[in-house]
Amino acid sequence: MTSRVSAPDTPADIKLRSLLDGDPLQSFVMVAGAGSGKTTSLVKALDYVVMRHGSRLSARTQQIACITYTEVAAKEIHADVGNSPLVSVSTIHSFLWTLIKPFQKDIATWVHRHIEGAIQKIKEKQEEYTSRTREATVAKDASDLEKLRAQLRLSSEVERYSYGVGSDYAKGLLGHEDIITMVPDLILSSKLLRRIIASKYPYIFVDESQDTFPKVVEALKSVDSQAQGAICLGFFGDPMQNIFQRGVGSISEEPGWQRIDKPENFRSSQKVLGVINQVRSEGDGMVQRSGRPPEKQVAGELFFFVLPADEQRSQRLEHVRAWLTQHSSAGSWAADSANRGEGAKILMIVHRMVAKRMGFEHLYAAFHDSGSKSLKEAFDEGSAWPIRPFDDVILPICEAESVNSPTVIATLRRSGGLFNEETPDLDVRKRLTLARDAVAHVRRAVAEGGPGSVGKVLKLAMTANLIAPDPRLSAYIKPDGQHAEVVLTSETKNALDAFTACDIKELSAYFKYIRQQSPYSTQHGTKGAEFPKVVAVLDDEEGNYNLYSYEKLFGIKELSDNDKRNLSAGRDSVLERTRRLLYVCVSRAVESLAVVVFASDVAGAKLAIENSHITGGEKILTEADLASL
Ligand SMILES: Nc1ncnc2c1ncn2[C@@H]1O[C@H](COP(=O)(O)OP(=O)(O)OP(=O)(O)O)[C@@H](O)[C@H]1O
């Protein structure tokens, strides 16, 4: 029995339980605000179904499916329910793959259609060539077409498709993006598949549902609709915390579904909760109230600063922290104590200037100036596929004490490279010697660093078979190698050109930032976390980062024509996106929150922020106040 299962019931938990016993079953959407313990509700629901309906499910070889965001979260949830075999907890990708894996014929048909679609697209493009079409474009299209035709030919010989790090149809490999596109397509088009899913999983729960891909939600809803009361499909999420471009955000209730609100907040002090509610009031308007018992409620602290957006931001920020250390009653806000849980956590958007400050400016530029939208987003999140081999294998083997350290061998065993290869002529000792030499080589190259060391190290690690990277990366590093038929888009190629030209030292700085090991955190990466003291830095900084704008949110800066068009068409706009990001930031604070706005027009910004009511009547401090330090 863990603390999450035994946490006190909230009204939402009680309402949910009544649905879990229903006959017919009813599906639901639980809207649970920040700090409300949405995963706690999910775990309690899982536990309840196991206890109440476990023997029936077991007799029918049925399971409860629980879809969550990361492998780590999946393990935690499963442990919470005592690792019950009746509960299948997995990430969305592995859940979808488990569903579809037995349907190899359907997979093959989908792959064929997919390649044919890509061929057709290039043919249409070729028909529109004019005398001004660049030679390089003509050559790339011709080469891509040839590769796609080879893929089509080779894929018809594939006996079995498998799911791995990336896609290479010619070799029978499917990647993450294939799964997320293919499986919903197949579910939506196959009545049989929908029936099989419903009869295997009478309960399907989705955690952090705001981040789920819209097509996946549509597919799950189609399973529910066909099952007509035989299943309970439940989404646990918070539309206000949808801060990734790919997420569905709010999930509409279908006829007969229940909506369950969970407005408690168990995390934040009263003053912080005031800001959270103020930000949310212009979103979906849900008002959160403290879930803590009266004797555990604290007032907390709130500070607002408006400072000039100039070249001295870093110094000003240090100044703010020193001022807070002196004036707040919550102790030190200093940078060097942040990781001992004493100082404050500084939340910033990943900006070019933050990247510069932290020492990964070129890496940032490689992904943000050339990468596709999804690659940019994955970079900000720390999960971009070109970077994975460094995170999974290369940096860990370089950070190990020595070549012979047990972590080196353990890492290589997990890497999918040398040790997993089926080469019968290589005995364990030979493999070890080869691996040690290669690791020593890679460690020297990493220690040397310098421009281009990212590409150099990748090549070394790949040649020595220390890593098994995404086929796109293999195709880039070795165009005539094992994954020769993989097509790279120009965007991907440009991003990889810039990435491989970077200094590997930048990667270490980037990971330090992404893993929240520095006092700074990305506003995106901080989702799900909480800190006693938070400094939220609102800084538009670059004109061209148009996804978010705090100045527009507070009315300091005018909306562009495009923003206005998005707003009037009811599309997601810069205002909604920024409001949600701000909501996620301020709701990370447990006790004390400082909001620092950098603006070019300080007086105008101060007035606009006062008018927004976000301060709850708290005084807005400026440079002059800091001078009193
Ligand atoms: N029913 C409950 N009773 C008391 N405390 C609870 C309950 N549910 C959750 N908590 C506590 O509330 C805090 C916030 O929970 P948690 O981080 O799981 O919320 P969350 O909904 O995931 O938040 P966010 O979406 O903001 O990341 C935790 O400290 C947790 O232990």
The ligand as an SDF file (V2000), in Angstrom:
LIG
                    3D

 31 33  0  0  0  0  0  0  0  0999 V2000
   -5.8640   13.3970   -2.0860 N   0  0  0  0  0  0  0  0  0  0  0  0
   -4.7990   14.0620   -1.6340 C   0  0  0  0  0  0  0  0  0  0  0  0
   -4.7310   14.4690   -0.3460 N   0  0  0  0  0  0  0  0  0  0  0  0
   -3.6660   15.1280    0.1040 C   0  0  0  0  0  0  0  0  0  0  0  0
   -2.5930   15.4550   -0.6570 N   0  0  0  0  0  0  0  0  0  0  0  0
   -2.6000   15.0850   -1.9320 C   0  0  0  0  0  0  0  0  0  0  0  0
   -3.7010   14.3750   -2.4990 C   0  0  0  0  0  0  0  0  0  0  0  0
   -3.4370   14.1500   -3.8020 N   0  0  0  0  0  0  0  0  0  0  0  0
   -2.2230   14.6940   -4.0300 C   0  0  0  0  0  0  0  0  0  0  0  0
   -1.7150   15.2410   -2.9240 N   0  0  0  0  0  0  0  0  0  0  0  0
   -0.4260   15.9560   -2.8040 C   0  0  0  0  0  0  0  0  0  0  0  0
   -0.5060   17.1020   -3.6330 O   0  0  0  0  0  0  0  0  0  0  0  0
    0.7490   17.4580   -4.1970 C   0  0  0  0  0  0  0  0  0  0  0  0
    0.5970   17.6570   -5.6740 C   0  0  0  0  0  0  0  0  0  0  0  0
    0.3840   16.4180   -6.2850 O   0  0  0  0  0  0  0  0  0  0  0  0
    0.9000   16.1110   -7.7570 P   0  0  0  0  0  0  0  0  0  0  0  0
    2.2590   16.6840   -7.9730 O   0  0  0  0  0  0  0  0  0  0  0  0
    0.6650   14.6610   -8.0170 O   0  0  0  0  0  0  0  0  0  0  0  0
   -0.1700   16.9720   -8.5500 O   0  0  0  0  0  0  0  0  0  0  0  0
   -0.3870   17.1070  -10.1050 P   0  0  0  0  0  0  0  0  0  0  0  0
   -1.8320   17.1370  -10.3390 O   0  0  0  0  0  0  0  0  0  0  0  0
    0.4180   16.1060  -10.8560 O   0  0  0  0  0  0  0  0  0  0  0  0
    0.2290   18.5290  -10.3010 O   0  0  0  0  0  0  0  0  0  0  0  0
    0.7660   19.2540  -11.6300 P   0  0  0  0  0  0  0  0  0  0  0  0
   -0.2190   18.9570  -12.6930 O   0  0  0  0  0  0  0  0  0  0  0  0
    0.7860   20.6790  -11.2170 O   0  0  0  0  0  0  0  0  0  0  0  0
    2.1350   18.7460  -11.8830 O   0  0  0  0  0  0  0  0  0  0  0  0
    1.6880   16.3330   -3.7960 C   0  0  0  0  0  0  0  0  0  0  0  0
    2.4780   16.7820   -2.7350 O   0  0  0  0  0  0  0  0  0  0  0  0
    0.7510   15.1940   -3.3870 C   0  0  0  0  0  0  0  0  0  0  0  0
    1.3370   14.3740   -2.4070 O   0  0  0  0  0  0  0  0  0  0  0  0
  1  2  1  0
  2  3  1  0
  2  7  2  0
  3  4  2  0
  4  5  1  0
  5  6  2  0
  6  7  1  0
  6 10  1  0
  7  8  1  0
  8  9  2  0
  9 10  1  0
 10 11  1  0
 11 12  1  0
 11 30  1  0
 12 13  1  0
 13 14  1  0
 13 28  1  0
 14 15  1  0
 15 16  1  0
 16 17  2  0
 16 18  1  0
 16 19  1  0
 19 20  1  0
 20 21  2  0
 20 22  1  0
 20 23  1  0
 23 24  1  0
 24 25  2  0
 24 26  1  0
 24 27  1  0
 28 29  1  0
 28 30  1  0
 30 31  1  0
M  END
$$$$
